[in-house]
Amino acid sequence: MNGSRLILVFSLFFSLFFLACSEPSIQDDAHKAAELSRLSNASAMDNDLSNAGKLYNEVQTIMNKYRENGKFEEFYQLYNSYLEESAVMDDQKSMSSGSESTPQ
């Protein structure tokens, strides 16, 4: 009986551990939502409104998850920081590609 109890405890522990590891973190979700927002905006600028809408809906699904569980403020701060980071990187790419094409 003692051995089966030990196996049960280890099974429960590992089940909970794998369940916790499989759920994306708030940082992962915020990063994914920011990337999807960026892609949605790019699709809209390319007049691919169907894809832009699909991507936008995916972002809203992620956001609703955090609205429902009461962690939206934390999520939104991370989401905004990832959006800002992405915008800075895009600006740097634009500036570096623009300076390469300018004759000296």
C-alpha atoms as one frame of an Amber mdcrd trajectory, in Angstrom:
protein
   0.000   0.000   0.000   2.857   2.381   0.771   4.390   1.903  -2.696   1.113
   2.575  -4.492   0.565   5.707  -2.433   4.035   6.942  -3.408   3.313   6.259
  -7.092   0.017   8.134  -6.794   1.727  11.164  -5.219   4.442  11.226  -7.906
   1.849  10.816 -10.657  -0.177  13.698  -9.281   2.919  15.883  -8.915   4.126
  15.243 -12.472   0.635  15.714 -13.901   0.354  19.116 -12.261   3.890  20.018
 -13.317   3.235  19.202 -16.978  -0.113  20.980 -16.892   1.549  24.110 -15.512
   4.311  23.960 -18.119   1.938  23.484 -21.036  -0.076  26.649 -20.350   1.454
  29.726 -22.017   2.606  32.394 -19.600   1.192  35.895 -19.553   4.445  37.085
 -21.171   4.091  34.506 -23.958   0.501  35.544 -24.599   1.336  39.262 -24.566
   4.188  38.716 -26.998   1.991  36.604 -29.289  -0.820  39.185 -29.184   1.602
  42.004 -30.027   3.015  40.042 -32.963  -0.476  39.211 -34.209  -1.437  42.906
 -33.922   1.614  43.873 -35.947   0.754  41.302 -38.604  -2.877  42.443 -38.630
  -1.794  46.038 -39.231   0.565  44.949 -41.998  -2.223  42.951 -43.650  -4.556
  45.945 -43.453  -1.920  48.171 -45.093  -1.601  45.554 -47.853  -5.409  45.640
 -48.305  -5.735  42.042 -47.111  -8.651  42.890 -44.866  -9.789  39.289 -44.467
  -6.465  38.243 -42.963  -6.265  41.471 -40.931  -9.672  40.721 -39.406  -8.744
  37.121 -38.659  -5.552  38.184 -36.899  -7.384  40.928 -35.007  -9.916  38.375
 -33.728  -7.058  36.167 -32.485  -5.672  39.139 -30.541  -9.087  39.808 -29.025
  -9.416  36.154 -27.974  -6.114  36.375 -26.096  -7.111  39.705 -24.515 -10.487
  38.335 -23.434  -8.723  35.519 -21.606  -7.065  38.103 -19.354 -10.177  40.264
 -19.039 -12.010  37.232 -17.710  -9.355  36.129 -15.225  -8.731  39.604 -13.781
  -5.149  40.000 -15.042  -5.855  42.345 -17.936  -3.877  45.305 -16.575  -0.728
  43.215 -16.208  -1.269  41.638 -19.621  -1.917  44.995 -21.298   1.250  46.568
 -19.894   3.309  43.676 -21.275   1.416  43.789 -24.575   2.131  47.517 -24.962
   5.811  47.054 -24.131   6.111  44.362 -26.808   4.313  46.596 -29.324   6.680
  49.469 -28.538   9.682  47.164 -28.820   8.447  45.938 -32.200   7.879  49.511
 -33.418  11.406  50.536 -32.401  12.869  47.534 -34.226  10.803  48.339 -37.340
  11.975  51.970 -37.217  15.595  50.864 -36.914  15.191  48.541 -39.896  13.608
  51.331 -41.926  16.363  53.764 -41.024  19.155  51.321 -41.812  17.638  50.286
 -45.142  16.916  53.932 -45.981  20.498  55.007 -45.315  21.844  52.196 -47.489
  19.769  53.318 -50.488  20.734  56.988 -50.151  23.696  57.866 -52.410  26.624
  59.531 -50.687
